[in-house]
């Protein structure tokens, strides 16, 4: 049994580091999930009997809430995959930064400086462009 989570971060870019440089900071993450039981259900608004609500959004500390949600126990789920479009160049960096802060050693598969796949504990983060 597996569980797929598709996520996307939205960011602000109004924090200045210098007169010419600003930083991206997540202010929202949207998430859709599918398990092996509900993956063929085309209507995402229909809750799954096994994995419950299939659509989520996190605003306050979106990176922390996403990781907490992904780490929640799911006895019916052996493998957890989190997939983002262009994760290698953007979304995975927020996850990696938080993992380092929490002293969770990630296992990385890189293509130069881009994160193709990252494993942290029982979670596997994948770049959809690289599939």
C-alpha positions in Angstrom: 0.0 0.0 0.0 1.2 3.5 -0.8 0.1 7.1 -0.5 0.8 9.8 -3.0 0.9 13.5 -1.9 1.0 16.2 -4.6 2.0 19.5 -3.2 2.9 23.0 -4.3 4.3 25.9 -2.4 3.3 29.5 -3.0 5.8 32.1 -1.8 6.2 35.8 -1.0 9.2 37.7 -2.3 9.1 40.8 -0.2 11.9 40.1 2.4 15.0 42.0 1.3 18.5 40.6 1.9 20.1 43.7 0.3 19.1 46.5 -2.0 19.0 44.2 -5.0 18.2 40.8 -3.5 15.0 39.4 -2.0 14.2 35.9 -0.7 11.4 33.5 -1.4 9.5 32.5 1.7 6.6 30.0 1.7 3.2 31.4 2.8 1.0 28.6 1.5 1.2 24.9 0.6 -1.6 23.1 -1.2 -1.8 19.4 -1.0 -3.8 16.6 -2.7 -3.5 13.0 -1.6 -4.4 9.7 -3.1 -4.0 6.2 -1.7 -4.1 2.9 -3.6 -7.8 2.7 -2.5 -8.9 6.1 -4.0 -6.5 6.9 -6.8 -9.1 6.1 -9.5 -11.7 8.4 -8.0 -11.7 11.4 -10.4 -13.5 13.8 -8.0 -11.0 15.1 -5.5 -13.8 16.5 -3.3 -15.0 12.9 -2.5 -13.4 11.8 0.7 -11.7 8.4 0.8 -12.8 5.7 3.2 -9.2 5.0 4.0 -7.3 8.2 3.8 -10.2 10.6 4.6 -10.1 14.2 3.3 -8.0 14.4 0.1 -7.4 18.1 -0.2 -5.5 20.3 2.3 -4.0 23.8 2.5 -1.6 25.1 5.2 -1.0 28.8 5.7 0.9 29.3 9.0 4.3 27.7 8.8 3.4 25.8 5.6 6.7 23.8 5.5 6.3 22.6 9.1 2.7 21.8 8.8 3.3 19.9 5.5 6.1 17.8 7.2 3.9 17.2 10.3 1.0 16.1 8.1 3.2 13.8 6.0 4.8 12.2 9.1 1.4 11.4 10.7 1.0 7.7 11.3 -0.9 5.8 8.6 -1.0 2.2 9.5 -2.5 1.3 6.1 0.3 3.0 4.2 3.7 1.4 3.8 5.2 4.0 1.4 4.7 7.8 1.3 5.6 9.7 -1.8 5.4 13.5 -2.0 5.6 14.9 -5.5 5.9 18.4 -6.7 6.2 19.9 -10.2 9.7 21.4 -10.5 10.6 20.3 -6.9 14.2 20.0 -8.0 14.5 23.8 -8.6 12.2 25.2 -6.0 9.8 23.2 -3.7 12.3 20.6 -2.4 14.6 23.3 -1.2 12.2 24.4 1.5 11.8 20.8 2.6 15.6 20.3 2.6 16.2 23.5 4.7 13.7 22.4 7.3 15.1 18.9 7.4 18.6 20.3 8.1 17.2 22.5 10.8 15.5 19.5 12.4 18.7 17.4 12.1 16.9 14.9 9.9 19.7 13.5 7.6 18.3 13.5 4.0 19.4 11.0 1.4 19.7 12.9 -1.9 19.8 12.0 -5.5 21.1 15.1 -7.4 21.5 16.2 -11.0 24.3 18.7 -10.5 22.7 21.1 -7.9 19.1 20.0 -8.5 17.3 17.6 -6.1 15.8 14.8 -8.2 14.8 12.7 -5.2 15.1 13.2 -1.5 14.4 10.7 1.3 13.8 11.8 4.8 12.9 9.1 7.3 10.0 7.2 5.6 9.1 10.1 3.2 10.3 10.2 -0.4 10.1 13.5 -2.2 10.2 13.4 -6.0 10.4 16.0 -8.7 7.6 15.3 -11.2 9.5 16.7 -14.1 12.2 14.1 -13.6 9.9 11.1 -13.5 
